[in-house]
Amino acid sequence: MSYARFLSSITRFMRRSEIRELLKLTEKGEIISLAGGLPDPKVFPIDDVSKASVKVLSEEGEKALQYAPTKGVGRYREELAKFIRRTRGFEVDPENIVVTTGSQQALDMIARVFIDPGDSIVVEEPTYLAALNAFRPARPRFVGVPVDDEGMKVEVLEEKLKELKREGVKPKFVYTIPIAQNPSGVTMSLERRKRLLELAEEYDFLVVEDDVYGLLVYRDDVDTTPLKAMDKHDRVIYVSSFSKILSPGFRLGHIIAPSELVNYFELCKQSMDLHTPAITQYITLELIRSGAIERNLMGIRSVYSEKLKIMLEAIEETFPKTVWYSRPVGGMFVWVKLNANIDTAELLKKAIKRGVAYVPGKAFYHDYSGVDTMRLNFTYPPKDKLRKAIEILGGLIKEEVFS
Ligand SMILES: Cc1ncc(COP(=O)(O)O)c(C=O)c1O
């Protein structure tokens, strides 16, 4: 029996994440996966987590294993506010933080709180595919703005805003990942960040800032000031998480917003999962307080920057010169544009046969364009395999480009 007739329209607009499908495939056999967005498990601070867990359970076990407030554990939010001030340079009242189950939940909440069918929202081209998948069921009209080496092209955004204005349309929000973007790896220039905020005021829209890679920048000469730190008019809704700097398994994220909106996010979360597990909040509170997270972050940056270097050198040596690729200053990904009439989704089948997986780029475009692009993760594979994977891929691309 088919159950299609029972499904809601929301369910019909849900899309399977191509990455998750691919990850299933790469679990089998000897495939080197450049596909997922997985941290290197060697950088997980297992001893620190173990000590913090024992401490939490022995000293505060009764609270840590109990139900918690929807907004999150109060003491955790206070410690988080201090962590954000130290590491991201802006003041936040703990009352303006809602703890979420990964930042993915924050994106889902944003869709529910803001988007009615047909509402315009602006996304980068390309952008984080699971954000697109979180927004899609709300059936927005996507307005795409391309990114280049300096992040979102705000001059194109301005043109699009003018066009929309002529139609009498105001976008609800612009979704951006300004620092070490997923998937392109690029970072928005400070000038563009400032201009984006000016445009938000001029054209009256909100900015959803996804800062999950804000602390994963591997060079000292890059300005990583978040939009939220420059937000004079309370237009920025800030989303981040501990997935990339502690553990994705903790599923610990947060959303920071003006009080009126916090209220709606809280309402929304109540029916989603009541609250994010208290135990991970207590353990992370202890890890922040003891300085373990900031200490470990130095190690993560050094491992990832070395891996990034290996990947970029291998691409330079083995990919055809006609291929464009990003030169990230941080994050987890290098973005590749083959500049050829090649569908990377088709190419993937051949790559998997040779033992390498990546994510075809079109899933990162709201309109599934970008067929000749691909995203390569450099954080997960061990260094020797990273080099080998790029050599295999480079060989395959050369064959295809010159055939
Ligand atoms: C840009 C971006 N935002 C959000 C997320 C969601 O991460 P999490 O739910 O683990 O915090 C990811 C994960 O890859 C990401 O790359």
The ligand as an SDF file (V2000), in Angstrom:
LIG
                    3D

 16 16  0  0  0  0  0  0  0  0999 V2000
   27.1280   25.8620    8.3910 C   0  0  0  0  0  0  0  0  0  0  0  0
   26.5820   24.8380    9.3240 C   0  0  0  0  0  0  0  0  0  0  0  0
   25.5690   25.1640   10.1160 N   0  0  0  0  0  0  0  0  0  0  0  0
   25.0360   24.2770   10.9670 C   0  0  0  0  0  0  0  0  0  0  0  0
   25.5070   22.9860   11.0330 C   0  0  0  0  0  0  0  0  0  0  0  0
   24.8090   22.0310   11.9630 C   0  0  0  0  0  0  0  0  0  0  0  0
   25.6660   21.5680   12.9440 O   0  0  0  0  0  0  0  0  0  0  0  0
   25.1900   21.0410   14.3600 P   0  0  0  0  0  0  0  0  0  0  0  0
   23.7330   20.7740   14.3110 O   0  0  0  0  0  0  0  0  0  0  0  0
   25.9790   19.8280   14.6110 O   0  0  0  0  0  0  0  0  0  0  0  0
   25.4980   22.1540   15.3250 O   0  0  0  0  0  0  0  0  0  0  0  0
   26.5650   22.5900   10.2270 C   0  0  0  0  0  0  0  0  0  0  0  0
   27.0750   21.1960   10.2500 C   0  0  0  0  0  0  0  0  0  0  0  0
   27.8100   20.7460    9.4200 O   0  0  0  0  0  0  0  0  0  0  0  0
   27.1290   23.5480    9.3410 C   0  0  0  0  0  0  0  0  0  0  0  0
   28.1300   23.2510    8.5250 O   0  0  0  0  0  0  0  0  0  0  0  0
  1  2  1  0
  2  3  1  0
  2 15  2  0
  3  4  2  0
  4  5  1  0
  5  6  1  0
  5 12  2  0
  6  7  1  0
  7  8  1  0
  8  9  2  0
  8 10  1  0
  8 11  1  0
 12 13  1  0
 12 15  1  0
 13 14  2  0
 15 16  1  0
M  END
$$$$
